[in-house]
C-alpha cells in the first residue's frame, strides 16, 4: 500500500507549470457561458413582467 502511494505521488504531472494557468481557465469558459445563458433564460419572464408594469 505504501509503495503504491509513493508511486502515485511521485508521478509527473500531465500539465506543465507554464501551461497550467491557461489550461485551467479554458474549460471554465463554456461552463460560465452556459451558466450565464441559463440565468438569463430564467430571469427573462421576471424582467418582462417588470417592464410590463
GIHUFEN-V341513 format. One record per residue. N is the residue number from 1. RES is the residue in one small letter. OMEGA is omega in radians with two decimals (none if undefined). Layout:
BEGIN
n & res & omega
N & RES & OMEGA
N & RES & OMEGA
END
This chain:
BEGIN
n & res & omega
1 & x & -3.14
2 & x & 3.10
3 & x & -3.14
4 & x & 3.13
5 & x & 3.12
6 & x & 3.14
7 & x & -3.12
8 & x & -3.08
9 & x & -3.09
10 & x & 3.13
11 & x & 3.13
12 & x & -3.13
13 & x & -3.10
14 & x & -3.10
15 & x & 3.12
16 & x & -3.09
17 & x & -3.12
18 & x & -3.13
19 & x & -3.01
20 & x & -3.09
21 & x & -3.14
22 & x & -3.10
23 & x & -3.13
24 & x & -3.07
25 & x & -3.02
26 & x & 3.11
27 & x & -3.12
28 & x & -3.06
29 & x & 3.09
30 & x & 3.12
31 & x & 3.10
32 & x & 3.12
33 & x & 3.08
34 & x & 3.12
35 & x & 3.13
36 & x & 3.12
37 & x & -3.13
38 & x & -3.14
39 & x & -3.12
40 & x & 3.09
41 & x & 3.10
42 & x & -3.07
43 & x & -3.05
44 & x & 3.13
45 & x & -3.14
46 & x & 3.10
47 & x & 3.10
48 & x & 3.12
49 & x & 3.09
50 & x & 3.13
51 & x & -3.14
52 & x & 3.10
53 & x & none
END
